[in-house]
């Protein structure tokens, strides 16, 4: 096809470095639980042996607007986001 005109396709770029770091973390076993649970779109929270919340993930913070410190200090405050 001599003389054929090729039109370049439009490119969409995306920074894949965070994804590469996540994959590297899974492969090497150095990915901590909080990073993995923050990648899950569902809300996650955990309790210690005494029934006190000791972890909330990013989805929890995004939905409730309450970080771990506030959630622990006022354990019933999160119910206000339900109404």
Secondary structure, DSSP 4 states (H G I P E B T S, - for coil): -TT---PPPP------HHHHHHHHHHHHT---HHHHHHTSSS--EEE-TTS-EEEE-HHHHHHH---HHHHHHTTTGGGGGG-
